[in-house]
Amino acid sequence: MSITLARTRALYDLASVQGALERSKGRSPELEAFYERMLDTGAERFVTTPSSTAALAPLAENCPNFGEVLGDLTRYLGLAHAGDGGFNVMPILLLGDPGVGKTHFARGLAKVMQTEFELISMNALSAGFVITGSSASWKGAKCGKVAERLVRGQYANPVVLLDEVEKASGSSQSDPLAALYQLLEPETSRAFRDEFIDVEIDASQIFWVLTANSTDGIPAPLLNRMAVYEVPKPTFEQAAGIAQRIYRGLLAELRLRKFAPNLGAAVIDRLAPVSPRDMRKNLLDGLGYAVAAGRDDVKVEDIRIKPGPGKARIGF
């Protein structure tokens, strides 16, 4: 079992927050409440580091097609243990077809690091205030997702996933990607200023994961701030292993102790072209058909794959 090591880091200056609270009196009850929360919770947050590279093994098993990025993360974690700088790598951009497992991988990364996870869907996002907050002088103003996670959460290094970043749209006055130029740069992210609270917050420990189907629409200066990885579809052998793990997980979840512990080869052949997201549904249905037939094993006829829109995909 791998134990996660944790230290603490101050994310903001309490005196600055107190001063901002005094200046905001009478302006916005929501802003005052947020400042008071910052003072009540204090500035210290945990920064986690897995105690060994073995912590990444479950992620490698569940996401076998992410070998390249996991290889780099393993080396960077080794460097973190060789020194005392913590496990903090440059932002990661995962490129791949829809369904290859990008979001699933980011969630798994947060789990093995034992930190928090925040998903920000960039699809059709048209304004940067979702990330950076809006001015307290606006009606209905509130803080952005980054400040919200860091202030209300327990960790300085949450995994923040920006999903489908290439699909963000906006204008020159409201570019949803503009905030990333500061947030994805270690030096400038240490003094991130959300427009709502207008107090500097250290966002440099955030573990950024961005996903996209392609680099089209992503500005070159942003690409230069990230490590870019092409994620392939799982091979047949990898998909077979994923199907077995999902099946065993369902047996444990449903406490179906009499069922065979492994799927047969014919069932694996039928499931291999299906995305793991759909694998779970098809296996759940298959188990139901098997029980209805009075059997304690899943047969090929129990896997009734329904054709979806477009071509079949492998992935999460």
C-alpha positions in Angstrom: 0.0 0.0 0.0 1.4 3.4 -1.0 1.1 6.2 1.6 0.6 9.8 0.4 2.9 12.4 2.1 1.4 15.8 2.8 2.9 19.2 3.7 1.1 22.5 4.0 1.4 25.7 2.0 -0.1 29.2 2.6 -2.2 30.2 -0.4 -2.9 33.8 0.6 -2.0 36.5 3.1 -4.5 36.7 5.9 -3.7 40.4 6.6 -4.5 41.2 2.9 -7.8 39.4 3.2 -8.6 41.3 6.4 -7.9 44.6 4.7 -10.0 43.6 1.7 -12.9 42.7 4.1 -12.8 46.1 5.8 -12.7 47.9 2.4 -15.7 45.8 1.1 -18.1 46.7 4.0 -21.5 47.6 2.5 -20.5 46.7 -1.1 -21.5 43.0 -1.4 -22.8 40.6 1.3 -21.5 37.7 -0.8 -18.0 39.2 -1.1 -17.9 39.8 2.7 -19.0 36.2 3.4 -16.3 34.9 1.1 -13.6 37.0 2.8 -14.9 35.8 6.2 -14.6 32.2 5.0 -11.0 32.8 3.9 -10.2 34.1 7.4 -12.1 31.3 9.2 -10.5 28.5 7.2 -7.0 30.0 7.3 -4.5 30.2 4.5 -2.8 26.8 4.9 -3.7 23.9 2.5 -2.3 20.4 2.1 0.1 19.6 -0.8 0.2 15.9 -1.4 3.0 13.7 -2.9 2.7 9.9 -3.3 5.4 8.2 -1.2 6.6 6.1 -4.0 6.2 5.6 -7.8 4.2 2.4 -6.9 1.3 4.7 -6.2 0.9 5.2 -10.0 0.5 1.4 -10.6 -3.4 1.4 -10.3 -3.6 4.2 -12.8 -1.3 2.3 -15.2 -3.5 -0.8 -14.8 -6.8 1.0 -15.3 -5.5 3.3 -18.1 -3.1 1.0 -20.0 -3.1 3.2 -23.1 -1.6 6.2 -21.2 1.9 4.6 -21.1 3.8 7.7 -22.4 2.4 10.2 -19.9 2.6 7.7 -17.0 6.2 7.1 -17.9 7.0 10.8 -17.5 5.0 11.1 -14.4 6.8 8.2 -12.8 10.2 9.9 -13.6 9.0 13.3 -12.2 7.7 11.6 -9.0 11.1 10.0 -8.7 12.7 13.4 -9.0 10.4 14.8 -6.3 11.7 12.1 -3.9 15.3 12.7 -4.9 14.9 16.4 -3.9 12.5 18.3 -1.8 10.6 20.3 -4.3 7.4 18.3 -4.3 5.5 16.6 -7.2 4.6 19.6 -9.4 5.0 19.1 -13.1 4.1 21.4 -16.0 0.5 21.3 -17.3 -0.5 18.2 -19.3 -2.5 18.3 -22.6 -4.0 15.0 -23.5 -4.9 14.7 -27.2 -7.0 11.9 -28.5 -10.3 10.9 -30.1 -13.4 11.1 -28.0 -13.7 8.2 -25.7 -10.0 7.2 -25.3 -10.2 7.8 -21.5 -8.8 11.3 -21.0 -11.3 12.4 -18.3 -11.2 9.0 -16.6 -7.4 9.3 -16.5 -7.6 12.8 -14.8 -10.0 11.5 -12.2 -7.7 8.5 -11.5 -4.7 10.8 -11.2 -6.5 12.8 -8.5 -7.3 9.6 -6.7 -3.8 8.2 -6.6 -2.5 11.6 -5.5 -5.2 11.6 -2.8 -6.2 15.2 -3.7 -9.3 16.9 -4.9 -10.6 17.0 -8.5 -12.3 19.8 -10.3 -13.8 19.5 -13.8 -14.3 22.6 -15.9 -16.0 21.9 -19.2 -14.6 24.3 -21.9 -17.1 23.2 -24.5 -18.9 26.3 -25.6 -17.4 28.3 -22.7 -17.6 31.9 -23.9 -16.4 33.9 -20.9 -13.3 33.8 -18.8 -15.1 34.7 -15.6 -16.0 31.1 -15.1 -12.3 30.5 -14.4 -11.2 33.9 -13.0 -14.4 35.3 -11.4 -16.3 38.4 -12.2 -16.0 41.9 -10.7 -17.8 42.3 -7.4 -19.4 45.5 -8.8 -21.4 43.4 -11.3 -24.9 42.1 -10.4 -24.7 38.4 -9.5 -20.9 38.4 -9.4 -19.1 35.5 -7.8 -15.6 34.0 -7.7 -14.2 31.7 -10.4 -13.7 28.0 -10.3 -10.0 28.3 -9.4 -10.4 30.5 -6.3 -13.5 28.5 -5.3 -11.6 25.2 -5.3 -8.6 26.6 -3.5 -10.4 28.5 -0.8 -13.2 26.0 -0.1 -11.1 22.9 -0.6 -8.4 21.3 1.6 -5.6 21.1 -0.9 -3.3 23.4 -2.7 -2.6 20.9 -5.4 -6.0 19.7 -6.7 -6.2 18.1 -10.2 -8.1 20.6 -12.3 -9.3 19.3 -15.6 -10.1 21.7 -18.5 -12.1 19.4 -20.7 -12.3 20.0 -24.5 -10.2 23.1 -24.3 -10.1 23.5 -28.1 -13.9 24.1 -28.1 -13.8 27.2 -25.9 -15.1 30.2 -27.8 -15.1 33.9 -27.1 -14.3 37.4 -28.4 -11.4 39.7 -28.0 -13.2 41.3 -25.0 -14.1 38.0 -23.4 -11.5 35.3 -24.2 -12.2 32.2 -22.0 -8.5 31.1 -22.5 -7.0 34.4 -21.5 -6.6 33.5 -17.8 -4.6 30.4 -18.7 -1.6 32.4 -19.8 -1.1 33.4 -16.2 -2.4 30.2 -14.5 -0.3 27.7 -16.6 2.9 29.6 -15.9 4.5 28.7 -12.5 5.9 32.2 -11.8 2.8 34.2 -12.5 0.3 31.7 -11.0 1.8 32.3 -7.6 0.1 35.7 -7.6 -3.2 34.8 -9.2 -5.9 37.4 -8.6 -9.5 36.3 -9.0 -11.6 39.4 -10.1 -14.3 38.8 -7.5 -12.1 38.6 -4.4 -9.2 40.8 -5.7 -6.7 39.2 -3.3 -3.6 37.3 -4.5 -3.8 33.5 -4.3 -1.0 31.1 -4.9 -2.4 28.8 -7.6 1.1 27.4 -8.6 0.5 24.0 -7.1 -2.6 23.1 -9.1 -2.0 20.0 -11.2 -3.5 21.1 -14.6 -4.8 18.5 -17.1 -6.3 19.7 -20.3 -8.0 17.5 -22.9 -8.6 18.1 -26.6 -9.4 16.1 -29.7 -6.8 18.1 -31.6 -4.6 21.2 -31.2 -6.7 23.2 -33.7 -8.0 26.3 -32.0 -5.4 26.2 -29.2 -3.1 29.2 -29.4 0.6 28.4 -29.8 1.7 30.4 -26.6 -0.6 28.1 -24.6 0.7 25.0 -26.2 4.2 26.1 -25.3 3.1 26.1 -21.6 2.1 22.4 -21.7 3.5 18.9 -22.1 1.5 17.5 -25.0 0.7 13.8 -25.3 -1.1 11.8 -28.0 -3.3 9.2 -26.4 -3.9 6.1 -28.6 -7.0 3.9 -28.4 -6.5 0.8 -26.3 -5.3 -2.2 -28.1 -7.4 -5.4 -28.1 -5.4 -6.8 -25.2 -5.7 -3.6 -23.2 -9.5 -3.5 -23.9 -9.8 -7.1 -22.8 -8.1 -6.3 -19.5 -10.4 -3.2 -19.0 -13.5 -5.4 -19.6 -12.3 -8.0 -17.0 -11.7 -5.3 -14.4 -15.1 -3.7 -15.0 -16.8 -7.1 -14.7 -15.0 -8.0 -11.5 -15.8 -4.5 -10.1 -19.5 -5.1 -10.8 -19.4 -8.5 -9.2 -18.0 -6.9 -6.0 -20.4 -4.0 -6.2 -23.5 -6.2 -6.6 -22.1 -8.9 -4.3 -22.7 -11.6 -6.9 -20.5 -14.2 -5.2 -21.7 -17.2 -7.3 -20.7 -15.8 -10.7 -17.6 -16.9 -12.5 -14.7 -14.6 -11.5 -13.7 -14.0 -15.2 -15.4 -13.4 -18.5 -15.1 -16.1 -21.2 -13.0 -15.4 -24.4 -16.1 -15.1 -26.6 -17.6 -12.4 -24.3 -14.3 -10.5 -24.3 -14.2 -10.7 -28.1 -17.7 -9.1 -28.2 -16.9 -6.4 -25.7 -13.4 -5.4 -26.9 -14.6 -2.9 -29.6 -16.9 -1.1 -27.1 -15.9 1.9 -25.0 -15.4 1.1 -21.3 -18.2 3.5 -20.5 -20.5 1.4 -22.6 -18.8 -1.8 -21.4 -20.1 -1.2 -17.9 -23.7 -0.8 -19.1 -23.5 -3.8 -21.4 -22.0 -5.9 -18.6 -24.6 -4.7 -16.1 -27.3 -5.6 -18.6 -25.6 -8.9 -19.3 -25.5 -9.9 -15.7 -29.2 -9.1 -15.5 -30.0 -11.3 -18.5 -27.9 -14.1 -17.0 -29.7 -13.9 -13.6 -33.1 -13.9 -15.4 -32.0 -17.0 -17.3 -31.1 -18.7 -14.0 -27.3 -18.8 -14.8 -24.3 -17.6 -12.8 -22.1 -16.8 -15.8 -22.3 -14.3 -18.6 -22.6 -15.7 -22.2 -22.3 -14.0 -25.5 -26.0 -13.8 -26.0 -26.3 -11.8 -22.8 -24.1 -9.0 -24.3 -26.7 -7.1 -26.4 -24.8 -4.2 -27.8 -27.0 -1.5 -29.2 -25.6 0.5 -32.1 -25.0 4.1 -31.2 -24.7 7.2 -33.4 -21.6 7.1 -35.5 -18.9 4.5 -35.4 -18.1 2.4 -32.3 -15.3 3.8 -30.2 -12.9 2.3 -27.7 -12.2 4.4 -24.6 -13.7 5.9 -21.5 
